[in-house]
């Protein structure tokens, strides 16, 4: 038996004993989404009465952990999210969810200085023949960088966690503090239905994407409408924070023939298995989302969704008034990267209207942003804003031209009022 197998046996403990390694005052990175060691984290939660001032940081949880569900955990196990997802949203009113909103390219520079992270909690693969445990499709985004300075590294070995390829994508058994074993299928991210409006927006975008482009597509129905709509393109490559199910489809169909470079893969079991085949190169998100790295790809195309924009092109993607809807994520990272790419194009997309609580239509193109609305992407970084009524090219355009082009993509029922409002405040659309 080789040395690493002996080390594995020496460090192997039960899930409950692994949870006991956590002490009051520890600051933990809980590997995000499908990389979270669910049973280990729940066992830590069961020790709530023994702990105080434990901080847990993750992003977009896919499991309703116990520390979400009761205010009894406040001050004992405090939860922080750097990307506000569905599970966090469901329990927000309990008071146990603390939200941060940072550019994903800056996550690494936040975890240690701001949260003081000193502990890594991660779900990992079975060991390979050399004794390496792999972080899986999701964990590479942050785990490897945290492992370089964490004082405690507690991993849960899960036979369902794929072995992936990339940079800082694995850890040797000799480097972990302890390990436990517990198998669970990876949580999936359900895909939303594609709406008729999203299909119309995709139809406007698809002709703008040339053969040979390098693509980045975000979350949601619009992303699926665009992603699956690319099936007739040729020789695409990928540089993206998130590898998507639509990209798996395009790769298997032979549409993506170039490099597939991502920070994480999130979606279906089929996606996790595909990323585990080693065809996607994974790398920490601080590198993948660096706008200067993005810009090295010629003909780069970035497509993301947003919620609202004003007549000058300020884009909101995080809040509905004062209510938090999402997080900054990588939107600005990719807006900047696309603008610096040779032949690059950036698109921020939204329906022209949403329904109010009374069922009435509200324009998403506005003169003034509502109180509390957060600007996610400043107008100086926006290239194109898209609704089902057209594409407004705003990049480096003067204010009057911006106003004119934004009114043109607003819902027809609101264009006259928007024009009048612009005149009243001296924006003077052409």
N, C-alpha and C positions, 0 to 999 in steps of 0.2 A: 504494500500500500504506500502510495507516494505521500510526501510530507503534507501537502495541502489537505489531503483527506483526514489526516490526524488532527490538523488544525481545525477543520470543519467540525469534527466530532467533539473537540474540546470546547468550541464556542457555541455549540448547539444547546439551546435551552428551550423550555416550553414557552408558549406565547405569554403566559402569565408571568413567568420569571423574566422574560425580556422586558415586559412592561414595568417591572420593579426597578429597572436600571434608571428610569426617569426619576429625578429628584425635584423637590421644590426649587423654583427659580430657573429651571432649565428653559431654554428658548429653542424651540424645535421647528425645523422645516419638515412638514408633512408632505411628502412627494405628491404632486398634484394629480387630479383626475384618476385615470386608470392605473397610475403608479402608486396609489396610496395603499399602505398595508392595513387593510380594513380591520382585521381581527386584532392586530397589535394595538391600533389606535383605540378600539373599543375597550380593550383590556386596560389601557391607561386611564380611560374614562371611568372604569369601575373602581379606580383608586382615588377618586375625586376627594374623598374625605381625608386622605392622607397627604394631599398636595396643596400647595398654594403658589401663586405667582408663576405658574407654568404658562408659557406662551406657545401657541401653535400657529404657524403661518403656512398657508397653502393658497391655491387658486382654483376656482371653478370646481368645487367638490362635486363628485358624482354619487355620493352616498350620504344619507342623513345621519351623520354621526351623533352620538348621544350628547356631546357638548353643545350642539345646536339647540337642543330641544327643551332645556330647562335653565332658568336664571340661576339655579343652584350652582352652576359651574362658574359663574362670574367671579373673578378674583382668585379662582382656584386653577381652572384651565381656561385661559382666555383665547378665543379664536379670532384670527385675522385672515382676511382674504385679499389677495392682490389682483384677483379678477372675480367680479361678482357674478355668480352663475345661478342656475335655477334652484339648487338646494339651499344656498345661502339666502336667496330671495324669499323662499318659502318660510324660513324661520327668522327673518330679519326683525319682525315685530316682537319676538321673544326678548330681544335685547342682547343676544349673545354673539352677534356678528359685527365685527369691526371691519370697515371697508377702507382699503387704500386704492388709489388709482394712479398707477405709474406706467410709463412707457415700458413695454416688455424688454426693450433693449437695455433697460437700466435696472432690471430685477436683481442682478448679482450685486450691484452697488448699493442696493437697499437692504438686502437680507441681513448682512453682517453689521453695517454701521447703524441702521435704524432699529432693527429688531434684536440685534445682538445674538443672532442664531449661533448656537454651539452644539446642536444635536441634529442628526439626520435620521429620519424615519422613512424607510423606503421598502417597497415591494420589489423583489428581484427574481431573476430566473433561476432555474437549476444551474449548478456550476458546470462549466465546460471542462474539458480534459486537462486544463491547466489550473483549474480552481478559480476561474473568474465568474462572477455573478453579474448579470446584465440588467441595466435599469429599465429596459423595455421601451416601447414606443413613446411613452409619455415622460419618463423620468430623466432622460438625457438633457432635457431643457434646463434643469437647474441642479440636479443631484451631484454631478461630477464636480462642479465648482464648489459646492458646499462641503463635499467630502474632503476637499483639500485643507480645510481649516477646522472642521467639526471635531470637538473633543470626544463626542460619542457618536458612533454610527451603528444603528440598530436596524437590521434588515429582516424582512420576512420572506422566506424562499417559497415561491409559488410556481408550480409546474405550468401554469397557464401563461406566465409572463414570458414573452418571446425574447430570444437572444437577438440583439440588433447590431447594426454596424454604425461606425462613426467615430467621433472624438469625445473623450471623457464619457464613454458610454457603458463602462463596466467598472467593477471594483473586485479586487482579489480578496479571498476569504481571510487572508492574513491581516487585512486592513480594517476589518469590522470589529466593533467592540463585542458584539454577540449577534447570534442569528437564531431565528425560530422558523418553524415550517408550518405553513397553512395554505391550502390550495383554495382558490376561488376564481371562477371565470371573471375576466376583466369587465368592469362596468362599461356599457356602451353609451354613446351619445345619440339619442334618437334623431332621425333626420326629419325636418318639417316638410309638409306638403308645399309644393311650388304653386303660388297664386297666379292668377291670370295677369295681374300687373307685373309680377316678377318675370313672367314669360315675355311680356312686352319690353321690359327694360333689357332683358338678355338679348332680345332680337335687335335692339339698337347697338348693343356693345359688340356682339359677335363679329360683324363685318370689320370692326376696328382692330381686331386681333389678327396679326399676320402669322403666316406659317413661319416657324423658327423662333417665335417669341418665347420668352421666359416668363412664367406666370406665378402670381400669388393671388389666392382667392380666400376670402374669409368664411365666416359661419353663416348658416341660414338658408332659407329657401332661394333667395336670389343667387347665392353662391352655387347652389345645386343647379339652378336654371342655366347659369353661365357655364359651369363646369361640364355638365353632361352635354351642353350644346356645342362644345368644342370638338365633338367626335369626328368632324370632317376636316379638321386642321391637320397639319403635318409638322413633324420634327420639333415639337414643343419640348421645353425643359422647365424645371421647377426650382424656384428659390422661395421658400415660404415658411412662416412660423409654423403653420399647421398643415400637415399632409391630410388630405380629405378623401372621402369615399369616391368622389367624382374623379380624383386624380388616379386612384386605383383603377377605376374603369378605363380612363384614358390610356394608362400604361399598359393594361392588358390588351387593349384594342390596337396598340401600336402607334398611338397618336403622340405620346410622350416617348421620345427616343433619346433625349439628352439627359443631362445630369438631373437627378432628383435629390435636392438638398433641402433639409427641413430641420426644425427644432424638435417637433413632436408630431405624432400621428394620433388623431382622435376621431372616433366614429364607431364603426361596426367591428365585429369579430373578424370579418373578412379583411378589413383594413389592418388590424393588429397582426394577423397572420402574414399579410403581404409585406408589411414593414419588417417583420421578423425573418423574412427570406433574405434580407441583406441588400435589397436593391435600392433602398432609400438610405442616404447618408445623413445621419443625425449629428447635431452639434449643439452646444449650449446656446440658449436664446440670446444671450448677450452678444454673441458673435453673429448669429444668423440674422438678427434684426438690426444690426448696425447699418445705418443708411449708406455708409460708404462701401460696405461689402455688397449690399443690395445693388448699388449703382454700378458695380463692376460687370453686371449682366446687361449687355446691349439688348435693345428692344424689350425692356422689362415692362410687364403689364401688371398693375396692382388694381384689384377690384374688391371694394369693401362696402358694407352697408352703413347708412347713417339714419338719423331720425328726423332732422330738421336743418334748415339753412336759412340765413337771412339774405337780403337782396345783394349784399356785397360779397357773399360767399363764406361767411363764418359757418362752420359745420358743427352740429351737436350730435353726439352719438352715445352719451352716457346717462342723461337724465331726462325726465319728463317734468318740467318745472323743478321743484325741489325734491321730487321723488327720484331715488337712484334706480336706474334701469340696467346699467351695464358698467363697464370700466374702460379706461383709455386703451388698454391692450396694445396692439402694434400698429394701429391705424396711422399715426403720425410717422412712425418709423418708415412705413412703406410709402406714404405720400412723399416724404423727402427722398427716399431711395429712388422712386420712379422718376421724380423730377430731375435727378442728377444722372440718370441712365441715358446713354446715347440711344435716341429713338424711344425713350421711355414714355409710358402713358399711365396716369393714375386716375381712377374713377371712383367717386363716392356716390352711392346710389340710394334712392329712397322713393316711395310712392309719393305722388303729388298731394295726396290728402290722407288724413286719418279720420276716424269717427270719434266724435266727442261722446261723453257719457249719455247725452240725450239723443244720440244717433245722428246728429248733424255733422256735416263735413267740415273739417278744419284743414286749412292749407298748411303744408309743411314748408312752403316758401313764404317767409314773413318779412315784414319791414323791420320789426324789432323782435329779438329773442325774448320769450316769456321770462318772467322773474324766476331765478333759480336755474335757468338752463345753462349748462356748461359748454363752453367752446372746446371741443376735442381737437379739431384741426383748424388752425388759424387760416384766414383767407389767403395769406401770403404763401401758404404751402399747398393750396388746393389747385389741382390741374383741371379736372372736369367734375361737374355735378350732373347726375342723371336722374330723370324721372321717366315715367312712361310716355311723356310728351316730348322728350328730346334730350340732347346732350349740350350742356352749357360749358363751353371752353372758357375758363376764367383765368388761365395761367398768365400772369404778368399783364393782365388787362387793366385799363384805367377804370375807375369807379363807375362812371356813367355807362360804359360798355358792359360792365359786370351786371349792373342793375337791369339793363335791357335784356341781356341773355338769361338772367334768372327769371324775369317775368315771362319770357317766352316758353320756359319749361314748366311753369306753374299750371295748375288746373285751369282750364278756360273760364270757369265760373269766378275765379278770383283775380284774373289778370287786370281787369279794368280798375278794381279797387286798389291793387298793388301799385299800378301806375299813378293813380291819384295820390296815394299815400307818399310815394317817392317824390312827387312834385311838391307836396306840402312841406317836406323837410329839406327841400333843396338838393335832393340827390339828382334831379334833372335827367331822367333816362332819355337817351337819344331817340 
